[in-house]
Amino acid sequence: MAAKAQLMIRPSPTRDGYGSIRADEILPLREVGRRLGWAEKTKRRAQAEGLRTVEFGRTKYCLGIDVLEFFRQLAETNDERKAGP
C-alpha cells in the first residue's frame, strides 16, 4: 500500500490577528509582520539587526527557521545585557 500524504492545514489567525511561526515555513515578510504584530518600521529594524530575508521578484520572504534564529539571538543578547560586566 502507498503511504498517505499528510495534509498540512494552515491554522486560522487568532482573535488578536497574531499567529505562530514554524521552522518549516516560507513566509512573505508582510505575513511575518502580521503574525508578530510588527509595523513597517519594526520589520525594517529587524532586517537591519540581522533578520535574514530572501528577495524574489518584488517580494521579500523569510524562512521560518531564520525568524526563530533571529529571536534566539535576540534572547542571547538580552541575557548577556542582563548579566552585566
C-alpha positions as CSV (number, residue, x, y, z in Angstrom):
1,M,0.0,0.0,0.0
2,A,1.1,3.5,-0.7
3,A,1.8,5.8,2.2
4,K,-0.8,8.5,2.7
5,A,0.5,12.1,2.3
6,Q,0.0,14.2,5.4
7,L,-2.3,17.2,4.8
8,M,-0.9,20.4,6.3
9,I,-3.7,22.5,7.5
10,R,-2.9,26.2,7.9
11,P,-4.1,27.4,11.3
12,S,-6.6,30.2,11.2
13,P,-5.4,33.5,12.7
14,T,-6.1,34.0,16.4
15,R,-8.6,36.6,17.5
16,D,-5.9,39.2,18.0
17,G,-4.5,38.6,14.5
18,Y,-1.3,37.1,15.7
19,G,-0.1,33.6,14.7
20,S,2.7,31.2,15.1
21,I,5.9,30.9,13.1
22,R,7.0,27.3,12.3
23,A,10.6,26.4,11.3
24,D,9.4,24.6,8.1
25,E,7.6,27.6,6.7
26,I,8.4,30.1,3.9
27,L,6.5,33.3,4.5
28,P,6.4,36.7,2.8
29,L,7.9,39.3,5.2
30,R,4.5,41.0,5.4
31,E,3.0,37.8,6.8
32,V,5.8,37.5,9.4
33,G,5.0,41.1,10.4
34,R,1.2,40.3,10.6
35,R,1.8,37.2,12.7
36,L,4.1,39.1,15.1
37,G,2.2,42.3,15.2
38,W,5.0,44.3,13.6
39,A,4.6,47.7,11.9
40,E,6.7,48.5,8.8
41,K,9.3,50.3,10.9
42,T,9.7,47.2,13.1
43,K,10.2,45.0,10.0
44,R,12.9,47.3,8.7
45,R,14.6,47.4,12.1
46,A,14.6,43.6,12.3
47,Q,16.2,43.3,8.9
48,A,18.8,45.9,9.9
49,E,19.5,43.9,13.1
50,G,20.0,40.7,11.2
51,L,16.7,39.1,10.2
52,R,17.5,37.2,7.0
53,T,15.2,37.8,4.1
54,V,15.2,36.3,0.6
55,E,14.1,38.6,-2.2
56,F,12.3,37.0,-5.2
57,G,10.8,39.4,-7.7
58,R,9.3,42.3,-5.7
59,T,8.6,40.3,-2.6
60,K,10.8,39.6,0.4
61,Y,10.4,36.2,2.1
62,C,11.6,34.7,5.4
63,L,12.3,31.1,6.2
64,G,10.6,30.3,9.5
65,I,13.8,28.9,10.8
66,D,15.5,32.2,10.2
67,V,12.8,34.1,12.2
68,L,13.2,31.7,15.1
69,E,17.0,32.0,14.9
70,F,16.7,35.8,14.9
71,F,14.7,35.6,18.2
72,R,17.1,33.1,19.7
73,Q,20.0,35.6,19.0
74,L,17.9,38.4,20.5
75,A,17.3,36.4,23.6
76,E,21.0,35.6,24.0
77,T,21.9,39.3,23.6
78,N,19.3,40.2,26.2
79,D,20.6,37.6,28.6
80,E,24.1,38.9,28.2
81,R,23.0,42.5,28.9
82,K,21.2,41.4,32.0
83,A,24.2,39.5,33.2
84,G,26.2,42.7,33.0
85,P,30.0,43.1,33.1
